[in-house]
Amino acid sequence: MSNLELFKVWAPEDRVWSQWAKPVLFAQNDLLMEHRQPVTDWPQLELPNDRTTALIIDLPRATSVDYGIAAARLGFWPVPLFNCAYNIGAVLDVRPMVTKLQSGAEELTRANVPFDAPPAFLVDSKRMDPDVPLFPGNFDNRYLMLPQDFPSAGFLKSHGISRVLWIRTAPGEIRFDRSLKEDLAHVLRRWQEGGLEILEWHLGDAEARHIDVPKPSYFRNVFQRALATMGL
């Protein structure tokens, strides 16, 4: 399967949510060829699908893809939002994510996700956490999530979405940071103001909880994007 064919499995042209899928990792053909591996076992996700809930699967690296496949089995359409490249000296090791995107393509096809399925946005929770120290000469492939990376609250509502379930902390992961990263806060706060209910769920918890997303710094400021990326 070529890199373009793989991308079209995850982002078919006839899926409404495909316009938000990020093609960057899929475009690196050498990396795809290097990390081909057979299909692996996928985790289970105990979650009802009422067709009115969108997911943000905000989990570390390849774990986000794992649970994206689990969500597809429940009738959600996974949308990869991994907006980074890879090169020698990269501070984020995204190769395991590429492996899972490849091995998950067959499973995603087999899931027969309904055409009108709600989205499950796949986000790397460690997108700003380098795997190696930041030294001169390293390839800094960290990235931020911006409101433009997601559909608006109005668009989601026009497709029957009334709430968003933010899934975080995989089983076995230490919950030392329960705070909301500021880049994602800009997205969730806009959705909240647009009339969507925001729920938080740590995998393994008995139930999700409603959250009130506080206004992050420079919220809706025209310079927010520039200010957010200055440190990269």
N, C-alpha and C positions, 0 to 999 in steps of 0.2 A: 504494500500500500504506500503510495507516494505521500509526501507531506500535504499536498493539496487535497488528495482524497481523504486523508485523515481529518483535515480541518472541516471538510464538508460533512463528515459523519457527525462531528460535534456541533457544527453550525450549518445545517442544511438551509438552502436559500428559501425554502417554503415555510420555515419556522419563524414566527414573528420575533422571537427573542434572540435569533442569531445575529441581528445587527449590533448587539452589544458584546459578542464573543471576541476576544482578543487573539489576533492571528500570529503574534510575535513568536511564541515558542514553536508553533507549527511550521513557521517559515524556515527554521534552521534544519535543513535536510541532513547535514552531516551528523548532527546531534541525534536526530531521529534514527538514522541508520545504525549508529553506535549503540543505542540502548534498546534495541528490540528484545523483548522478553515475552514468554508465553503468558496467557491469562492466569491471573492469580485468584485466590479466594477474596471475596468482597465482604465487608461487614454488613450487618443487618441494621435497619433503622426502624424503630417502633414509632410510627408517626401517622396519624390519619391525614388523608388528603381530601379536603372538602372543596377543592378547586377555587377557593377564595383566598388562599394563603400562599404567598411567595416565600421562598427561603433565601437567606444568606448563610452559606456554609463557610464560616470563618474559622478554618482549622489549619494547623501547620503543614506547609508544603504538600506532599502527596496525599496526606490524610484527607485534604479537601476533595481530591479527586475520588478517593475511596468512597466517601460518603455521598459524593455526587452520583456515583453509580447506584448506591443504595437508595438514593432519592428517586432515581429514574425507575427503579423497580416498583416504586410506590405511585408512579404516574406524574412525577415532576420532570421538567426538562432542564438538565444541567447546562449552565452557561459559564464556560471558563473565562475568568477575568485576570489571568496571569500576564501582566503587562511588562514583561522583562525578557531580555535576551540573555545569552550565555556565551562566555568566551574564556580563554585561559586567564586565570587570576580573578575570576568572578567572585564577588563576596557572598552572593547567594547561590547555593548549589541547587539548581533547579532540575538536575538530571533525573532524580526519582519521580518528579512530576511528569516529565516527558515519558518515562517508562509507563506510568499509570495511564496517561492519556492514550498511549498506543494500545496497551493491553485492555483498556476499558472500551475501546471502539467496538469490538465484537459484542461485548456485553450490552452496550448501549443500543446497538441495533437489535439485539435479541429481546430487549425489554419492551419493544412495541409501545413506546410512550404515546398517548393520545395526542392528536394534532393540537387540541386546545389546552394542553397541559400548562399549569402555572410554572413559572421559572424557579430554578434553584441556582442562585449566583454563587459560583465557586471562587473563594477568596483565600489567599495565603495569609494567615494571621501573622506570620513572621516576615512579611514583605519588607519591613524596615529593620530586621534583626540580622546582621551579617553573620555568616558562618565562620568567617576568618576576620582577623583584625583589619581595620581600614588603614592600609599603608599606601604611600605614593606608588603608582604603577599598577595597583590592583584595579580591576574592572568593576566599578560601582554600578551594579544592576539593581539596586534597591528602587522601590517605586511607591507611590502613594495612590490611594483611591480618591477619585474626584467625582463630584456630582454628575459630571458629563459622562462618566463611565457606566451610569445606571439610567434606566428609564425614569421619567418623572412620576410623581404621585398621580397626576392626571392620566397619564398613559396607562399605568397599572390599573387604576380604577376603571378605565374604559374597557379593560379586558377582564373585569370581574374580580379583581384583587381588592380586598378590603383590609388585609393585615399582612404584616411581615414577621416571620419567625427568624430571629437571629440565633443561629446555632454556633456555639463556641465550646471550647475545652473538650478535647477528645478523652475517652476513657484512659486513665493512667497518667494523663498530663497534670502536672501540678498547677493548682489554681492560685498562683501567686499574684496574678494580675487580673483582677475582675473589672478593671476600668475599661471604658470605651475609647479606642484609639481615635484621635481627633479627626483624622481624615474620613473615617467612616461615620463619625458623628455628624459631619456636614450632610452626608447623604440621608441618614436616618432622621435627622431633625427636619429636613425639607419634607420627607415623606410624612412625618408626624403632623407638620403644619398643613400638609395637603389632605389630611383626613384619614390617613392610614393608622391603624393600631400597630404598635411595635411591641413584640414579645421577645424575651431572652430565654434561651434554653441551653443549659450545660448538659451534654450527653451523659446519661446516667442518672440525672435528676428525675424525680417522679413527675414533675410537670413544669411547664414554662411559666414565666411570670411577666406581667405587664411592666414596662418601663417607661418613664418619662424622660425623653432624651433632652439633656440641657443644651443650651445654645453654646456652640464652640466659639473659639476666638475668631474674629473677623467673619462672622457668619453673614453670608450673602454680600460680602464686600467684593467689589469688582477686582480688587488686587489679591484676593485670597489665594487664587491658584499660583500666582507668582511668589507670594510670600511662603506658601507651603513647600514649593520646590527649591527655594533658595539654598536649603541645607544639603541638597543632593549633589 
